[in-house]
Amino acid sequence: MNTRTKGIIAGLIANATFGLSVVWTKQALITYGPITSSLGRVIVALIAMLIYGLSSRELQKIKKKDFWTFVLGGVFMPFLFYILIYEGIEFIDAILAGILFATLPLFSPLAGYLFFREKFKNLFFIGMIISFLGVVVSITSGNFHIVASPIGIILMILGVISYVSYSVVIKRLSDNYTGTTVIFYTSLIGVILLLPVFYFVEFPKFIHIQPYLPSIMAIVYMGVLSSFAGFVLYAYSLKTLGTAKGMMFFNLVPIFAAIGAVIILGDKFTTHKTIGLIMVVIGLYLTMVKIQKKKKIPHSKS
């Protein structure tokens, strides 16, 4: 098996875990609250990353001058991101959550332009409009009345914005630290921030909850497969295929989320969600496509 094929397989598996994390979140929330589920997921991922980081020697010490940058990253992700996403998923179904979550690649280039003056790729605006319309179709009925919880939609969008803010922060750290280092320390800070919130908000109810194996396993799956293995495989895919081609697989996140929701949770596709899902995927694809200009072949002199 060549390197390119391995990169493709890694990208597919990684984004399958990202999509299924939406379904596993729903399963976790059956028993446990958003803070408990978030904290459990991050702790499991943190342990896995520590083992991987030490064994691969990719875990570095952070410099004092970068300490507050890491703290800011931890505030955005996992602290705010997971709280907002988990709270939002409580109000909407997994299929719609996957569609909204998939809008991440749309916000990232905008942040790149605002903070780093990065140029948009060809067809970006067309893709962005199509994806936005796809989201509108997904959350409305045929007569354009909102059929999803506005609170859930707002929380999911705020969660996406939080992740994009995190991406801006870690971009400043990526030149000096490995991805494993950045993810590990921001996750550690996230745990430190989540612990007191968990204690004051959900701990009184948590101690009286009867353990439910499917919810516990959902948290473990998210921590090990999505937050840890998914990150490692996705990073490998980006490294072997390149950023543009590697990110193309992110378009599959809502599809995997929808398939998982139907098979595992018994959710149903509606016409507007199906059309919206197709539009979002097409739009995301267009935002990452670069038009290739034909090279002129110089005429040979006779």
Backbone as numpy.savetxt, mean C-alpha at the origin, in Angstrom:
# Nx Ny Nz CAx CAy CAz Cx Cy Cz
15.58 -20.57 -14.44 14.74 -19.37 -14.44 15.62 -18.12 -14.44
15.41 -17.23 -15.42 16.26 -16.05 -15.50 15.82 -14.97 -14.51
16.65 -13.92 -14.38 16.40 -12.88 -13.40 15.10 -12.12 -13.68
14.83 -11.87 -14.96 13.63 -11.12 -15.32 12.37 -11.89 -14.90
12.36 -13.19 -15.15 11.21 -14.02 -14.77 11.02 -14.01 -13.26
12.13 -14.10 -12.53 12.05 -14.05 -11.07 11.48 -12.71 -10.60
11.88 -11.63 -11.27 11.38 -10.32 -10.92 9.88 -10.19 -11.14
9.39 -10.79 -12.24 7.97 -10.77 -12.56 7.18 -11.56 -11.51
7.67 -12.75 -11.18 7.01 -13.59 -10.17 6.99 -12.88 -8.82
8.12 -12.26 -8.46 8.20 -11.53 -7.19 7.20 -10.38 -7.15
7.07 -9.66 -8.27 6.12 -8.55 -8.33 4.68 -9.03 -8.20
4.36 -10.14 -8.85 3.01 -10.68 -8.77 2.66 -11.12 -7.35
3.59 -11.86 -6.71 3.33 -12.34 -5.34 3.23 -11.18 -4.37
4.13 -10.20 -4.50 4.13 -9.06 -3.60 2.80 -8.31 -3.64
2.34 -8.01 -4.84 1.11 -7.24 -4.96 -0.13 -8.07 -4.66
-0.01 -9.39 -4.77 -1.10 -10.26 -4.31 -1.25 -10.14 -2.79
-0.12 -10.10 -2.08 -0.19 -9.95 -0.62 -0.72 -8.57 -0.24
-0.37 -7.54 -1.03 -0.87 -6.19 -0.75 -2.39 -6.15 -0.93
-2.88 -6.80 -2.00 -4.31 -6.82 -2.23 -5.06 -7.63 -1.18
-4.49 -8.79 -0.83 -5.13 -9.65 0.16 -5.09 -9.04 1.56
-4.18 -8.11 1.80 -4.12 -7.46 3.12 -5.41 -6.72 3.43
-6.09 -6.24 2.39 -7.38 -5.58 2.58 -8.40 -6.58 3.11
-8.37 -7.79 2.56 -9.29 -8.85 2.99 -8.94 -9.31 4.41
-7.65 -9.49 4.67 -7.22 -9.90 6.01 -7.56 -8.84 7.06
-7.53 -7.57 6.65 -7.91 -6.50 7.57 -9.36 -6.66 7.98
-10.22 -6.95 7.01 -11.63 -7.18 7.32 -11.81 -8.33 8.30
-11.02 -9.40 8.12 -11.11 -10.55 9.01 -10.62 -10.20 10.42
-9.56 -9.41 10.50 -9.03 -9.01 11.80 -10.03 -8.15 12.56
-10.72 -7.27 11.82 -11.66 -6.33 12.45 -12.94 -7.00 12.91
-13.14 -8.27 12.55 -14.30 -9.01 13.05 -14.24 -9.11 14.57
-13.02 -9.27 15.08 -12.82 -9.48 16.52 -12.14 -8.30 17.20
-11.12 -7.77 16.56 -10.29 -6.75 17.20 -10.48 -5.38 16.57
-10.20 -4.34 17.36 -10.37 -2.97 16.90 -9.25 -2.56 15.95
-9.40 -1.41 15.30 -8.40 -0.93 14.35 -7.01 -0.73 14.97
-6.95 -0.21 16.19 -5.66 0.03 16.84 -4.99 -1.30 17.18
-5.76 -2.23 17.74 -5.22 -3.55 18.10 -4.71 -4.27 16.86
-5.48 -4.25 15.79 -5.09 -4.92 14.55 -3.84 -4.29 13.96
-3.78 -2.96 13.98 -2.61 -2.24 13.45 -1.37 -2.57 14.25
-1.50 -2.50 15.57 -0.36 -2.76 16.45 0.14 -4.19 16.28
-0.78 -5.15 16.25 -0.39 -6.55 16.08 0.33 -6.78 14.77
-0.17 -6.19 13.70 0.46 -6.34 12.38 1.87 -5.79 12.37
2.04 -4.61 12.94 3.36 -3.96 12.91 4.36 -4.72 13.78
3.92 -5.23 14.93 4.82 -5.98 15.82 5.30 -7.26 15.12
4.37 -7.97 14.48 4.74 -9.20 13.76 5.73 -8.88 12.65
5.46 -7.82 11.88 6.35 -7.42 10.78 7.70 -6.97 11.32
7.69 -6.28 12.45 8.92 -5.78 13.05 9.85 -6.93 13.46
9.29 -7.97 14.04 10.07 -9.14 14.43 10.67 -9.82 13.20
9.84 -9.98 12.16 10.31 -10.61 10.92 11.41 -9.78 10.27
11.25 -8.46 10.26 12.25 -7.58 9.65 13.55 -7.57 10.44
13.45 -7.66 11.76 14.65 -7.69 12.60 15.48 -8.94 12.30
14.81 -10.08 12.21 15.49 -11.33 11.90 16.13 -11.25 10.51
15.36 -10.76 9.55 15.87 -10.64 8.18 17.00 -9.63 8.08
16.83 -8.49 8.74 17.84 -7.43 8.69 19.17 -7.85 9.28
19.12 -8.57 10.41 20.35 -9.02 11.06 21.03 -10.14 10.26
20.21 -11.06 9.72 20.79 -12.18 8.97 21.36 -11.74 7.63
20.74 -10.74 7.01 21.21 -10.26 5.71 22.22 -9.11 5.85
22.39 -8.64 7.08 23.30 -7.54 7.38 22.91 -6.24 6.66
21.62 -6.08 6.45 21.12 -4.87 5.81 20.62 -3.84 6.81
20.63 -4.20 8.08 20.15 -3.30 9.12 21.29 -2.40 9.58
21.15 -1.10 9.36 22.20 -0.15 9.69 21.83 0.67 10.93
22.84 1.30 11.52 22.59 2.25 12.60 22.23 3.59 11.99
21.30 4.29 12.61 20.91 5.59 12.07 21.74 6.71 12.71
21.98 7.75 11.93 22.76 8.88 12.42 21.86 9.84 13.21
22.47 10.55 14.15 21.70 11.46 15.01 20.98 12.53 14.20
21.62 13.00 13.13 21.02 14.07 12.34 19.76 13.62 11.60
19.61 12.31 11.44 18.45 11.79 10.72 17.35 11.27 11.65
17.57 11.39 12.95 16.64 10.82 13.92 15.21 11.33 13.74
15.06 12.66 13.67 13.72 13.23 13.58 13.06 12.96 12.23
13.86 12.75 11.23 13.30 12.38 9.92 12.68 10.99 10.00
13.36 10.09 10.71 12.81 8.75 10.93 11.53 8.83 11.77
11.53 9.69 12.76 10.34 9.85 13.61 9.16 10.34 12.78
9.41 11.33 11.93 8.35 11.85 11.07 7.82 10.76 10.14
8.74 9.95 9.61 8.32 8.84 8.77 7.45 7.86 9.53
7.82 7.55 10.78 7.04 6.64 11.61 5.66 7.18 11.95
5.55 8.51 12.05 4.24 9.13 12.32 3.30 8.90 11.14
3.83 9.13 9.93 3.00 8.95 8.74 2.69 7.49 8.45
3.71 6.64 8.65 3.57 5.21 8.33 4.51 4.41 9.24
4.00 3.58 10.13 2.66 2.98 10.09 1.60 3.65 10.96
1.98 4.62 11.82 1.05 5.14 12.82 -0.24 5.68 12.20
-0.17 6.80 11.47 -1.37 7.40 10.91 -1.97 6.55 9.79
-1.11 6.00 8.94 -1.59 5.23 7.78 -2.47 4.08 8.21
-1.99 3.25 9.13 -2.76 2.08 9.53 -4.03 2.46 10.29
-3.93 3.46 11.15 -5.13 3.88 11.90 -6.22 4.34 10.94
-5.84 5.20 9.99 -6.82 5.74 9.04 -7.38 4.66 8.12
-6.48 3.80 7.59 -6.92 2.74 6.68 -7.82 1.74 7.40
-7.42 1.33 8.60 -8.20 0.33 9.34 -9.55 0.90 9.77
-9.56 2.16 10.19 -10.83 2.79 10.56 -11.72 2.92 9.33
-11.11 3.27 8.19 -11.89 3.43 6.96 -12.49 2.13 6.47
-11.72 1.04 6.55 -12.20 -0.25 6.06 -13.39 -0.76 6.88
-13.53 -0.27 8.11 -14.69 -0.67 8.92 -16.01 -0.19 8.30
-15.94 0.90 7.51 -17.16 1.50 6.97 -17.47 1.10 5.54
-16.51 0.52 4.83 -16.73 0.16 3.42 -16.32 -1.29 3.18
-16.75 -1.85 2.05 -16.41 -3.25 1.77 -15.00 -3.37 1.21
-14.51 -4.59 1.17 -13.11 -4.84 0.79 -12.83 -4.48 -0.67
-13.81 -4.70 -1.55 -13.60 -4.41 -2.97 -13.36 -2.93 -3.18
-14.21 -2.08 -2.59 -14.05 -0.64 -2.72 -12.77 -0.18 -2.03
-12.44 -0.79 -0.88 -11.21 -0.43 -0.17 -9.99 -0.68 -1.03
-10.00 -1.82 -1.75 -8.89 -2.14 -2.65 -8.77 -1.14 -3.78
-9.91 -0.68 -4.31 -9.91 0.30 -5.40 -9.34 1.63 -4.91
-9.77 2.08 -3.72 -9.28 3.34 -3.17 -7.80 3.25 -2.81
-7.39 2.10 -2.29 -6.00 1.90 -1.92 -5.10 1.95 -3.14
-5.63 1.51 -4.28 -4.84 1.46 -5.51 -4.57 2.83 -6.11
-5.15 3.88 -5.54 -4.89 5.22 -6.07 -3.55 5.78 -5.58
-2.83 5.01 -4.78 -1.51 5.46 -4.28 -0.57 5.91 -5.40
-0.45 5.14 -6.51 0.47 5.57 -7.57 0.09 6.89 -8.23
-1.17 7.34 -8.04 -1.58 8.61 -8.61 -1.08 9.78 -7.77
-1.11 9.62 -6.46 -0.70 10.70 -5.57 0.81 10.84 -5.49
1.52 9.72 -5.62 2.99 9.75 -5.48 3.67 10.67 -6.50
3.32 10.61 -7.81 3.96 11.52 -8.76 3.66 12.99 -8.46
2.45 13.28 -7.95 2.11 14.66 -7.60 3.01 15.16 -6.48
3.23 14.29 -5.49 4.13 14.66 -4.39 5.55 14.82 -4.89
5.94 13.93 -5.83 7.28 14.03 -6.41 7.49 15.35 -7.13
6.44 15.84 -7.80 6.55 17.10 -8.51 6.61 18.28 -7.54
5.77 18.25 -6.50 5.70 19.36 -5.56 6.97 19.49 -4.72
7.54 18.35 -4.30 8.67 18.39 -3.38 10.02 18.21 -4.07
10.04 17.49 -5.19 11.32 17.20 -5.84 11.39 17.65 -7.30
10.32 18.32 -7.74 10.25 18.82 -9.12 10.46 17.72 -10.16
9.96 16.53 -9.85 10.04 15.43 -10.80 9.01 15.64 -11.90
9.37 15.30 -13.12 8.48 15.50 -14.25 7.47 14.34 -14.36
6.28 14.70 -14.83 5.26 13.67 -15.04 5.60 12.85 -16.28
5.23 11.59 -16.26 5.42 10.74 -17.42 4.32 11.01 -18.45
4.56 10.59 -19.67 3.55 10.76 -20.72 2.26 10.05 -20.34
1.16 10.66 -20.71 -0.19 10.13 -20.48 -0.60 10.16 -19.01
0.22 10.77 -18.15 -0.11 10.77 -16.72 -1.46 11.43 -16.45
-1.67 12.60 -17.03 -2.90 13.33 -16.76 -4.13 12.57 -17.26
-4.02 11.95 -18.44 -5.13 11.17 -18.98 -5.44 9.99 -18.06
-4.37 9.29 -17.63 -4.54 8.15 -16.72 -5.13 8.58 -15.40
-4.70 9.73 -14.89 -5.19 10.22 -13.61 -6.68 10.53 -13.68
-7.11 11.14 -14.78 -8.53 11.47 -14.95 -9.37 10.21 -15.04
-8.90 9.22 -15.83 -9.65 7.97 -15.98 -9.75 7.24 -14.64
-8.66 7.20 -13.88 -8.67 6.53 -12.58 -9.60 7.24 -11.61
-9.55 8.58 -11.63 -10.42 9.35 -10.74 -11.89 9.08 -11.06
-12.22 9.07 -12.35 -13.59 8.78 -12.75 -13.98 7.36 -12.36
-12.98 6.43 -12.42 -13.24 5.06 -11.99 -13.59 4.97 -10.53
-12.91 5.76 -9.70 -13.22 5.81 -8.27 -14.62 6.37 -8.06
-14.96 7.43 -8.80 -16.29 8.03 -8.70 -17.37 7.01 -9.05
-17.15 6.28 -10.13 -18.12 5.24 -10.54 -18.23 4.17 -9.46
-17.10 3.81 -8.83 -17.08 2.73 -7.83 -17.88 3.08 -6.59
-17.88 4.35 -6.21 -18.53 4.74 -4.95 -19.94 5.26 -5.17
-20.39 5.29 -6.43 -21.73 5.79 -6.72 -22.53 4.74 -7.48
-23.83 4.94 -7.50 -24.70 4.06 -8.27 -24.84 4.62 -9.68
-25.69 4.02 -10.47 -25.85 4.45 -11.84 -26.32 5.89 -11.97
-27.05 6.40 -10.95 -27.53 7.78 -11.01 -26.60 8.72 -10.24
-25.37 8.25 -9.96 -24.33 9.05 -9.32 -24.69 9.51 -7.91
-25.46 8.69 -7.20 -25.68 8.91 -5.78 -24.66 8.07 -5.01
-24.02 8.65 -4.01 -23.00 7.93 -3.25 -23.64 6.75 -2.51
-23.12 5.54 -2.77 -23.66 4.34 -2.14 -22.69 3.77 -1.10
-21.56 4.41 -0.92 -20.59 3.98 0.09 -20.55 5.01 1.21
-20.05 4.61 2.37 -19.97 5.51 3.51 -18.99 6.65 3.25
-19.46 7.90 3.30 -18.55 9.03 3.09 -17.41 9.07 4.10
-17.71 8.66 5.35 -16.67 8.64 6.38 -15.58 7.65 6.01
-15.98 6.47 5.57 -15.01 5.45 5.17 -14.16 5.91 4.01
-14.79 6.56 3.02 -14.06 7.05 1.85 -13.05 8.11 2.25
-13.47 9.06 3.10 -12.58 10.14 3.55 -11.39 9.58 4.32
-11.65 8.63 5.22 -10.57 8.03 6.02 -9.58 7.29 5.12
-10.08 6.57 4.12 -9.19 5.85 3.20 -8.33 6.82 2.40
-8.92 7.92 1.93 -8.16 8.92 1.17 -7.11 9.58 2.05
-7.47 9.89 3.29 -6.50 10.47 4.23 -5.36 9.49 4.50
-5.71 8.19 4.55 -4.68 7.17 4.73 -3.71 7.14 3.56
-4.25 7.25 2.34 -3.41 7.28 1.14 -2.50 8.50 1.17
-3.04 9.67 1.56 -2.24 10.89 1.65 -1.13 10.73 2.69
-1.45 10.05 3.80 -0.45 9.81 4.83 0.70 8.96 4.29
0.36 7.94 3.48 1.40 7.08 2.91 2.26 7.85 1.92
1.64 8.71 1.13 2.40 9.51 0.18 3.35 10.46 0.92
2.86 11.03 2.03 3.72 11.89 2.85 4.91 11.11 3.39
4.66 9.86 3.77 5.73 8.97 4.23 6.74 8.73 3.12
6.24 8.54 1.90 7.12 8.31 0.75 8.05 9.49 0.52
7.52 10.71 0.70 8.33 11.92 0.54 9.45 11.95 1.57
9.10 11.55 2.81 10.09 11.58 3.90 11.19 10.55 3.65
10.81 9.31 3.32 11.82 8.25 3.19 12.67 8.44 1.93
12.15 9.21 0.97 12.94 9.46 -0.24 14.23 10.21 0.13
14.13 11.04 1.16 15.30 11.79 1.62 16.29 10.88 2.35
15.80 9.72 2.82 16.67 8.80 3.56 17.23 7.68 2.69
16.63 7.47 1.54 16.98 6.31 0.72 18.41 6.36 0.17
18.99 7.55 0.08 20.36 7.65 -0.45 21.40 7.17 0.55
21.06 7.18 1.83 22.03 6.84 2.87 21.72 5.55 3.63
20.50 5.02 3.46 20.12 3.83 4.22 19.45 2.79 3.31
19.58 1.53 3.71 18.91 0.45 2.98 17.41 0.52 3.24
16.63 -0.08 2.34 15.19 -0.11 2.53 14.80 -0.81 3.81
15.51 -1.88 4.15 15.23 -2.62 5.37 15.43 -1.74 6.60
16.48 -0.91 6.58 16.75 -0.01 7.71 15.63 1.01 7.88
15.23 1.60 6.78 14.18 2.62 6.84 12.87 2.03 7.34
12.46 0.90 6.77 11.20 0.27 7.16 11.24 -0.19 8.61
12.37 -0.75 9.03 12.46 -1.28 10.39 12.31 -0.16 11.43
13.07 0.91 11.27 13.06 1.97 12.28 11.77 2.78 12.26
11.20 3.02 11.10 9.91 3.71 11.07 8.81 2.83 11.67
8.92 1.52 11.46 7.96 0.59 12.07 8.12 0.57 13.59
9.37 0.61 14.05 9.64 0.63 15.49 9.04 1.88 16.13
9.21 3.01 15.47 8.64 4.26 15.97 7.11 4.18 15.96
6.57 3.54 14.91 5.13 3.36 14.83 4.58 2.54 15.99
5.30 1.49 16.38 4.89 0.67 17.53 4.90 1.49 18.81
5.95 2.28 18.99 6.07 3.13 20.19 4.90 4.11 20.27
4.49 4.65 19.13 3.37 5.59 19.10 2.02 4.90 19.28
1.90 3.69 18.73 0.63 2.96 18.80 0.35 2.40 20.19
1.39 2.04 20.93 1.20 1.40 22.24 0.35 2.23 23.21
0.67 3.53 23.46 -0.17 4.30 24.38 -1.60 4.50 23.86
-1.76 4.65 22.55 -3.11 4.80 21.98 -3.90 3.52 22.22
-3.25 2.38 22.00 -3.89 1.09 22.25 -4.29 0.95 23.70
-3.40 1.35 24.60 -3.65 1.18 26.04 -4.87 1.99 26.49
-4.98 3.23 26.03 -6.06 4.10 26.49 -7.36 3.92 25.70
-7.28 3.46 24.46 -8.48 3.39 23.63 -9.09 1.99 23.57
-8.26 0.96 23.34 -8.81 -0.37 23.09 -8.43 -1.43 24.12
-7.45 -1.17 24.95 -7.01 -2.19 25.91 -8.13 -2.63 26.87
-8.95 -1.69 27.40 -10.03 -2.11 28.31 -10.98 -3.14 27.68
-11.25 -3.01 26.37 -12.10 -3.98 25.68 -11.32 -5.22 25.27
-10.04 -5.01 24.93 -9.20 -6.10 24.43 -9.06 -7.24 25.45
-8.92 -6.89 26.72 -8.70 -7.91 27.76 -9.93 -8.79 27.96
-11.08 -8.35 27.48 -12.31 -9.14 27.64 -12.70 -9.87 26.36
-11.91 -9.69 25.30 -12.24 -10.34 24.03 -11.77 -11.79 24.05
-12.66 -12.68 23.64 -12.29 -14.09 23.52 -11.50 -14.28 22.24
-10.29 -14.85 22.31 -9.45 -15.02 21.11 -10.20 -15.75 20.00
-10.05 -15.24 18.78 -10.70 -15.81 17.61 -9.61 -16.10 16.58
-9.36 -17.39 16.32 -8.21 -17.81 15.51 -8.17 -17.16 14.12
-9.27 -17.10 13.35 -9.20 -16.49 12.02 -8.72 -15.03 12.06
-9.14 -14.27 13.06 -8.71 -12.88 13.19 -7.23 -12.79 13.58
-6.80 -13.69 14.47 -5.40 -13.72 14.88 -4.51 -14.07 13.69
-4.93 -15.09 12.94 -4.14 -15.50 11.78 -4.12 -14.41 10.71
-5.21 -13.65 10.58 -5.25 -12.55 9.61 -4.19 -11.50 9.95
-4.03 -11.21 11.24 -3.02 -10.24 11.68 -1.62 -10.78 11.40
-1.41 -12.08 11.65 -0.12 -12.71 11.38 0.18 -12.69 9.88
-0.83 -13.01 9.06 -0.65 -13.00 7.61 -0.24 -11.61 7.13
-0.91 -10.58 7.65 -0.60 -9.21 7.25 0.81 -8.83 7.63
1.21 -9.21 8.85 2.54 -8.85 9.33 3.65 -9.56 8.57
3.50 -10.89 8.41 4.55 -11.69 7.77 4.52 -11.57 6.25
3.32 -11.73 5.67 3.22 -11.78 4.21 3.16 -10.41 3.54
2.34 -9.50 4.08 2.17 -8.20 3.43 3.26 -7.21 3.82
3.40 -6.97 5.13 4.32 -5.93 5.59 5.79 -6.35 5.51
6.05 -7.65 5.56 7.45 -8.10 5.50 7.79 -8.74 4.15
7.25 -9.93 3.87 7.60 -10.65 2.64 7.21 -9.84 1.40
6.04 -9.20 1.44 5.61 -8.39 0.31 6.58 -7.27 0.02
7.06 -6.62 1.08 8.03 -5.52 0.91 9.33 -6.04 0.30
9.84 -7.17 0.80 11.10 -7.72 0.29 10.96 -8.12 -1.18
9.87 -8.79 -1.53 9.65 -9.22 -2.91 9.43 -8.03 -3.85
8.71 -7.04 -3.37 8.45 -5.85 -4.18 9.75 -5.09 -4.45
10.59 -5.00 -3.42 11.89 -4.33 -3.58 12.75 -5.09 -4.60
12.69 -6.43 -4.55 13.45 -7.24 -5.50 12.92 -7.04 -6.91
11.61 -6.95 -7.04 11.00 -6.75 -8.35 11.42 -5.40 -8.94
11.42 -4.36 -8.13 11.84 -3.03 -8.59 13.31 -3.03 -9.00
14.10 -3.79 -8.26 15.54 -3.82 -8.53 15.84 -4.55 -9.83
15.13 -5.64 -10.09 15.43 -6.45 -11.28 14.74 -5.95 -12.54
13.53 -5.39 -12.40 12.78 -4.94 -13.57 12.88 -3.45 -13.82
13.30 -2.70 -12.80 13.30 -1.25 -12.91 12.06 -0.68 -12.24
12.12 0.57 -11.83 11.02 1.18 -11.09 9.73 1.22 -11.90
9.81 1.68 -13.15 8.60 1.83 -13.97 7.89 0.50 -14.18
8.63 -0.53 -14.61 8.02 -1.83 -14.87 7.58 -2.50 -13.57
8.38 -2.33 -12.51 8.03 -2.93 -11.23 6.74 -2.37 -10.66
6.55 -1.05 -10.81 5.34 -0.42 -10.27 4.10 -0.78 -11.06
4.27 -1.28 -12.28 3.12 -1.68 -13.09 2.29 -2.75 -12.37
2.96 -3.59 -11.57 2.25 -4.66 -10.89 1.31 -4.13 -9.81
1.54 -2.87 -9.37 0.68 -2.28 -8.35 -0.75 -2.14 -8.88
-0.88 -2.09 -10.22 -2.21 -2.01 -10.83 -3.06 -3.23 -10.49
-2.41 -4.33 -10.11 -3.13 -5.57 -9.82 -3.67 -5.64 -8.40
-3.27 -4.68 -7.54 -3.70 -4.70 -6.14 -5.22 -4.74 -6.00
-5.97 -3.84 -6.67 -7.43 -3.91 -6.52 -8.04 -5.19 -7.06
-7.39 -5.78 -8.07 -7.91 -7.04 -8.63 -7.75 -8.17 -7.62
-6.55 -8.27 -7.03 -6.33 -9.30 -6.00 -7.24 -9.06 -4.79
-7.44 -7.79 -4.43 -8.33 -7.47 -3.30 -9.76 -7.89 -3.61
-10.20 -7.63 -4.83 -11.56 -7.98 -5.22 -11.76 -9.50 -5.25
-10.79 -10.22 -5.84 -10.87 -11.69 -5.90 -10.90 -12.28 -4.49
-10.01 -11.77 -3.63 -9.98 -12.26 -2.25 -11.26 -11.96 -1.51
-11.84 -10.78 -1.74 -13.08 -10.39 -1.06 -14.23 -11.30 -1.47
-14.27 -11.66 -2.74 -15.35 -12.52 -3.23 -15.19 -13.95 -2.71
-13.96 -14.48 -2.76 -13.73 -15.87 -2.37 -13.76 -16.05 -0.85
-13.08 -15.15 -0.12 -12.92 -15.33 1.32 -14.07 -14.71 2.12
-14.48 -13.48 1.73 -15.49 -12.76 2.51 -16.90 -12.90 1.95
-16.99 -13.38 0.70 -18.31 -13.52 0.10 -18.89 -12.21 -0.41
-18.03 -11.19 -0.60 -18.52 -9.93 -1.16 -18.99 -10.15 -2.59
-19.83 -9.25 -3.06 -20.36 -9.37 -4.41 -19.96 -8.19 -5.28
-19.66 -8.50 -6.53 -19.38 -7.45 -7.51 -20.70 -6.80 -7.93
-20.70 -5.49 -8.01 -21.84 -4.79 -8.60 -21.37 -4.22 -9.93
-22.30 -3.82 -10.75 -21.94 -3.32 -12.07 -21.03 -2.10 -11.98
-21.39 -1.14 -11.11 -20.59 0.09 -11.02 -19.21 -0.17 -10.42
-19.11 -1.15 -9.52 -17.79 -1.47 -8.95 -16.91 -2.15 -10.00
-17.51 -3.01 -10.79 -16.75 -3.69 -11.85 -16.23 -2.69 -12.87
-17.11 -1.80 -13.32 -16.70 -0.78 -14.29 -15.65 0.14 -13.69
-15.88 0.55 -12.44 -14.93 1.43 -11.76 -13.57 0.78 -11.60
-13.56 -0.51 -11.25 -12.31 -1.24 -11.09 -11.53 -1.27 -12.40
-12.21 -1.56 -13.49 -11.55 -1.60 -14.81 -10.98 -0.24 -15.17
-11.74 0.82 -14.89 -11.28 2.18 -15.21 -10.06 2.57 -14.38
-10.07 2.21 -13.10 -8.93 2.53 -12.23 -7.67 1.83 -12.71
-7.79 0.55 -13.06 -6.63 -0.21 -13.52 -6.10 0.36 -14.83
-7.00 0.68 -15.76 -6.57 1.26 -17.04 -5.88 2.61 -16.80
-6.49 3.42 -15.95 -5.91 4.73 -15.64 -4.54 4.62 -15.01
-4.39 3.70 -14.06 -3.09 3.49 -13.41 -2.05 3.03 -14.42
-2.48 2.18 -15.34 -1.56 1.70 -16.37 -1.06 2.87 -17.22
-1.97 3.74 -17.60 -1.59 4.88 -18.45 -0.66 5.84 -17.73
-0.79 5.97 -16.40 0.09 6.87 -15.67 1.53 6.38 -15.66
1.73 5.10 -15.93 3.07 4.53 -15.87 3.64 4.19 -17.24
2.86 4.46 -18.28 3.33 4.17 -19.63 4.12 5.36 -20.18
5.18 5.06 -20.82 5.99 6.10 -21.46 5.99 5.84 -22.96
5.56 6.85 -23.70 5.50 6.69 -25.15 6.91 6.65 -25.72
7.18 5.62 -26.48 8.50 5.47 -27.09 8.53 6.18 -28.45
9.46 7.08 -28.61 9.60 7.79 -29.87 10.44 6.97 -30.83
9.97 6.88 -32.05 10.70 6.12 -33.05 11.98 6.85 -33.44
13.06 6.12 -33.43 14.33 6.70 -33.81 14.46 6.73 -35.32
14.91 7.85 -35.83 15.10 7.96 -37.26 16.38 7.24 -37.69
16.24 6.40 -38.68 17.40 5.66 -39.17 18.10 6.48 -40.22
19.34 6.89 -39.96 20.05 7.73 -40.91 20.28 7.00 -42.23
20.09 7.76 -43.31 20.31 7.17 -44.62 21.79 6.98 -44.87
22.14 5.82 -45.34 23.57 5.56 -45.63 23.97 6.26 -46.92
25.16 6.77 -46.92 25.68 7.46 -48.08 26.18 6.46 -49.11
25.76 6.61 -50.35 26.19 5.69 -51.40 27.42 6.21 -52.09
